[in-house]
Amino acid sequence: MPDKIIIKRIQYHRYGGPEELRLEEVSLPEPASGQIRIRVKAAAANPVDWKLRKGEMKLLTGRRFPRGVGLDFAGVVDVVGPNVTSFKVGDEVFGATGLKQSGAFAEAVITETKTVYAKPKSLTFEEAASLPVVSVTAWNALIDKANLQAGQRVLITGCLGGVGRIAAQIAVMRGATITGSCNESRREEALALGITEVIDYRNFNADKYRGLFDVVFDAHGALSLRQCDEMLTHSGMALHIVPTALKMIRSMVSAKHNVVFGHPTPETFAGITEAIERGKLTPAIGRIAPLSEAISAITELETTGIPKGKLVIVSPVVPGF
């Protein structure tokens, strides 16, 4: 097998808007020690993808270009690197690349094995690709940070967004009582998830919920620290996934606030996979687009917020690998 293969992937040569995206041929090397190469069957878009591309996290990503796009993927292991024993060629997997690495919107991707897990047999590649970032983030927040328990009350803002939808399902699975905010036109959709009280996000009033919630999960990023503090019980916790300088500082000095960055581990993936197999976590796919049309689909999603549900990008079958 040659040391390198030529694939197509979406990438950019400088930070900026979606107009910087290009579908180009790149040379992909053999995986290094602890890495695997995966033939990507499907990948999914997340808001963090365009935050990275805009340069909002350039302290992490640096200034080396071109840079690939996309974190979430599902596919088939094509090559295993040295010292890899957890996967073999032909395994069906799903997972996420690191933030600095990215590159899942492609025909193949190389990533560390620690962020990859066996694909649940009950899911298609498209369904599996839509889950890693959002499910890991929601799981880290509600299970690992808040240790959400049966009978507790939780507020989830943006309850029909990518992370919010999964968070609502986890909260139901844990036996919590859920209040969720979303667009009023999607009220029935939220109720169908098991959310008890649905709030129109445009008419949200934190004063109405003073001291009511054991957990406030601001998946939308719209709440102020003061609003969170008002709504929490004495021992409650606020979880933030849209970090600001103030929220980062508060999380360092107060146990009541936590800024959550999705951190995939084998234990997290094991819990998520078990929940999927039990039918407790289900994805919501809004649109499936081929890699050749992905840039226009990404641009539409970023600028209009359409579709409602995950944008999944599927790669063609590539002869020769």
KEFI-869329 format. One record per residue (C-alpha): residue in one letter; x, z, y; residue number from 1. Coordinates in steps of 0.5 Angstrom, whole numbers, plus 2048, in hexadecimal, padded with zeros to 3 digits. Layout:
! KEFI-869329
   rest     u     w     v    nr
      A     X     Z     Y   NUM
...
***
This chain:
! KEFI-869329
   rest     u     w     v    nr
      M   800   800   800     1
      P   803   7FE   807     2
      D   805   804   80C     3
      K   800   802   811     4
      I   7F9   7FE   811     5
      I   7F6   7FB   817     6
      I   7EF   7FD   819     7
      K   7EA   7FD   81E     8
      R   7E8   803   823     9
      I   7E6   804   829    10
      Q   7EB   807   82E    11
      Y   7ED   807   835    12
      H   7F3   806   839    13
      R   7F2   80B   83F    14
      Y   7ED   811   841    15
      G   7E6   80F   844    16
      G   7DF   80C   843    17
      P   7DC   809   83D    18
      E   7DF   802   840    19
      E   7E6   804   83D    20
      L   7E4   804   836    21
      R   7E6   7FE   832    22
      L   7E5   7FC   82B    23
      E   7EC   7FA   828    24
      E   7F1   7F9   822    25
      V   7F6   7FF   821    26
      S   7FB   800   81C    27
      L   7FA   806   818    28
      P   7FF   80A   814    29
      E   7FF   80D   80E    30
      P   7FD   814   80E    31
      A   802   81A   80F    32
      S   803   820   80B    33
      G   7FC   824   80B    34
      Q   7F8   81E   80D    35
      I   7F4   819   80A    36
      R   7F1   812   80C    37
      I   7EA   811   80C    38
      R   7E6   80A   80C    39
      V   7E1   80C   811    40
      K   7DA   80A   80F    41
      A   7D6   80D   815    42
      A   7D8   811   81B    43
      A   7D4   815   820    44
      A   7D4   816   828    45
      N   7D5   81C   82B    46
      P   7D5   81E   833    47
      V   7DC   821   832    48
      D   7DE   819   830    49
      W   7DD   817   838    50
      K   7E0   81E   83A    51
      L   7E6   81C   837    52
      R   7E6   815   839    53
      K   7E5   817   840    54
      G   7EB   81B   840    55
      E   7E7   822   841    56
      M   7EC   825   83C    57
      K   7F2   821   83D    58
      L   7F6   828   83D    59
      L   7F5   827   835    60
      T   7F5   820   834    61
      G   7FB   81E   839    62
      R   7FC   817   83B    63
      R   7FE   813   835    64
      F   7FA   80D   835    65
      P   7F7   809   831    66
      R   7F2   80F   82F    67
      G   7ED   80E   82A    68
      V   7E6   810   82B    69
      G   7E1   814   826    70
      L   7E2   81B   822    71
      D   7DC   81B   81D    72
      F   7DD   817   817    73
      A   7DA   816   810    74
      G   7DE   811   80B    75
      V   7E2   810   804    76
      V   7E9   813   803    77
      D   7EE   80D   803    78
      V   7F5   810   803    79
      V   7F7   817   802    80
      G   7FE   819   806    81
      P   803   81D   803    82
      N   801   825   800    83
      V   7FA   823   800    84
      T   7F6   826   7FA    85
      S   7EF   827   7FD    86
      F   7ED   820   7FD    87
      K   7EE   81A   7F9    88
      V   7ED   812   7FA    89
      G   7E6   810   7FA    90
      D   7E3   817   7FC    91
      E   7DD   817   801    92
      V   7DE   81B   807    93
      F   7DC   81D   80E    94
      G   7DF   821   813    95
      A   7E2   821   81A    96
      T   7E9   81F   81D    97
      G   7ED   823   822    98
      L   7EB   823   829    99
      K   7F2   820   82B   100
      Q   7F2   81B   825   101
      S   7EB   818   825   102
      G   7EA   811   823   103
      A   7E4   811   81E   104
      F   7E1   80B   821   105
      A   7E5   807   81D   106
      E   7E5   803   816   107
      A   7EA   809   814   108
      V   7ED   810   816   109
      I   7F2   814   815   110
      T   7F1   81C   815   111
      E   7F3   823   813   112
      T   7F0   825   80C   113
      K   7EE   82C   80F   114
      T   7E8   828   813   115
      V   7E5   824   80E   116
      Y   7E0   826   808   117
      A   7DD   823   802   118
      K   7D7   81F   805   119
      P   7D0   822   802   120
      K   7CD   81E   7FD   121
      S   7C6   81E   800   122
      L   7C9   81B   807   123
      T   7CA   814   808   124
      F   7D1   812   80C   125
      E   7CD   811   812   126
      E   7C9   818   812   127
      A   7D0   81C   810   128
      A   7D4   819   816   129
      S   7CF   81B   81A   130
      L   7D0   823   819   131
      P   7D7   825   819   132
      V   7D8   827   820   133
      V   7D1   829   822   134
      S   7D0   82D   81C   135
      V   7D7   830   81C   136
      T   7D6   832   823   137
      A   7CF   835   822   138
      W   7D1   839   81C   139
      N   7D8   83C   81F   140
      A   7D3   83E   825   141
      L   7CD   841   821   142
      I   7D0   843   81B   143
      D   7D8   845   81C   144
      K   7D7   847   823   145
      A   7D0   84A   824   146
      N   7CF   84C   81D   147
      L   7C7   84A   81E   148
      Q   7C3   84F   819   149
      A   7BC   84E   817   150
      G   7B7   851   81C   151
      Q   7BB   850   822   152
      R   7B9   84C   828   153
      V   7BD   846   82A   154
      L   7BC   841   830   155
      I   7BF   83A   82F   156
      T   7C0   835   835   157
      G   7C0   82E   834   158
      C   7BC   82F   82D   159
      L   7BC   828   82B   160
      G   7C3   826   82D   161
      G   7C8   825   828   162
      V   7CA   82C   828   163
      G   7C4   82F   82A   164
      R   7C0   82C   824   165
      I   7C5   82E   81F   166
      A   7C5   835   822   167
      A   7BD   836   821   168
      Q   7BE   834   81A   169
      I   7C3   839   819   170
      A   7BF   83E   81D   171
      V   7B9   83D   818   172
      M   7BD   83D   812   173
      R   7C0   844   814   174
      G   7B8   847   816   175
      A   7B9   847   81D   176
      T   7B3   846   822   177
      I   7B5   840   827   178
      T   7B3   83E   82E   179
      G   7B6   837   830   180
      S   7B6   833   836   181
      C   7B5   82C   836   182
      N   7B1   826   839   183
      E   7AA   828   839   184
      S   7A8   821   836   185
      R   7AC   823   830   186
      R   7A9   82A   82F   187
      E   7A6   828   828   188
      E   7AC   826   826   189
      A   7AF   82C   827   190
      L   7AA   830   824   191
      A   7AB   82C   81E   192
      L   7B2   82F   81D   193
      G   7AF   836   81D   194
      I   7B0   838   824   195
      T   7AB   83D   826   196
      E   7AA   83C   82E   197
      V   7AC   836   831   198
      I   7AE   836   839   199
      D   7AE   830   83D   200
      Y   7B5   830   840   201
      R   7B3   82E   847   202
      N   7AF   834   847   203
      F   7B3   839   844   204
      N   7B3   840   847   205
      A   7B8   845   845   206
      D   7B4   84B   848   207
      K   7AF   84A   843   208
      Y   7B3   84C   83D   209
      R   7B7   852   840   210
      G   7BA   856   83B   211
      L   7B7   852   835   212
      F   7BC   84E   831   213
      D   7C1   851   82C   214
      V   7C5   84A   82D   215
      V   7C5   845   833   216
      F   7C8   83E   830   217
      D   7C9   83A   836   218
      A   7CA   833   832   219
      H   7C7   82F   839   220
      G   7CC   833   83D   221
      A   7C7   834   843   222
      L   7C7   83B   843   223
      S   7CB   83F   848   224
      L   7CF   846   846   225
      R   7C9   84A   84A   226
      Q   7C4   847   846   227
      C   7C7   848   83F   228
      D   7C8   84F   841   229
      E   7C1   850   844   230
      M   7BE   84E   83D   231
      L   7C2   851   838   232
      T   7C1   858   835   233
      H   7C6   85E   836   234
      S   7CA   85B   830   235
      G   7C8   854   830   236
      M   7CD   84E   831   237
      A   7CD   848   835   238
      L   7D1   841   831   239
      H   7D3   83C   836   240
      I   7D5   835   833   241
      V   7D6   832   83A   242
      P   7DC   835   83D   243
      T   7DD   837   844   244
      A   7E3   83B   847   245
      L   7DE   840   849   246
      K   7DB   841   842   247
      M   7E2   840   83F   248
      I   7E4   846   843   249
      R   7DE   84A   841   250
      S   7DF   849   83A   251
      M   7E6   84C   83A   252
      V   7E4   852   83E   253
      S   7DD   853   83B   254
      A   7DB   854   833   255
      K   7D4   852   836   256
      H   7D6   84A   837   257
      N   7DA   846   832   258
      V   7DC   83E   834   259
      V   7DB   83B   82D   260
      F   7E0   835   82B   261
      G   7DE   832   824   262
      H   7E3   834   81F   263
      P   7E3   831   819   264
      T   7E5   835   813   265
      P   7E4   834   80B   266
      E   7DF   83A   80B   267
      T   7DB   837   811   268
      F   7DA   831   80E   269
      A   7D9   834   807   270
      G   7D3   838   80B   271
      I   7D1   832   80E   272
      T   7D1   82E   808   273
      E   7CD   833   804   274
      A   7C8   833   809   275
      I   7C7   82C   809   276
      E   7C6   82C   802   277
      R   7C1   831   802   278
      G   7BD   82C   807   279
      K   7BE   831   80D   280
      L   7C2   82D   811   281
      T   7C0   826   813   282
      P   7C3   821   818   283
      A   7BF   81C   81D   284
      I   7C2   815   81D   285
      G   7BF   812   824   286
      R   7C3   80B   823   287
      I   7C8   808   81E   288
      A   7CC   802   821   289
      P   7D2   7FE   81E   290
      L   7D9   7FF   820   291
      S   7D9   7F8   823   292
      E   7D3   7FB   828   293
      A   7D5   802   829   294
      I   7D8   801   830   295
      S   7D1   7FF   833   296
      A   7CE   805   82F   297
      I   7D2   80A   831   298
      T   7D2   808   838   299
      E   7CA   808   838   300
      L   7CA   80F   835   301
      E   7CF   812   83A   302
      T   7CB   80F   840   303
      T   7C4   80F   83E   304
      G   7C4   815   838   305
      I   7C0   810   834   306
      P   7BF   810   82E   307
      K   7BD   817   82C   308
      G   7C0   819   826   309
      K   7C7   817   824   310
      L   7CB   811   825   311
      V   7CE   80F   81F   312
      I   7D3   809   81E   313
      V   7D4   805   818   314
      S   7DA   802   816   315
      P   7DA   7FB   812   316
      V   7DD   7FB   80B   317
      V   7E5   7F9   80C   318
      P   7E8   7F4   806   319
      G   7EE   7F7   804   320
      F   7EE   7FE   804   321
***
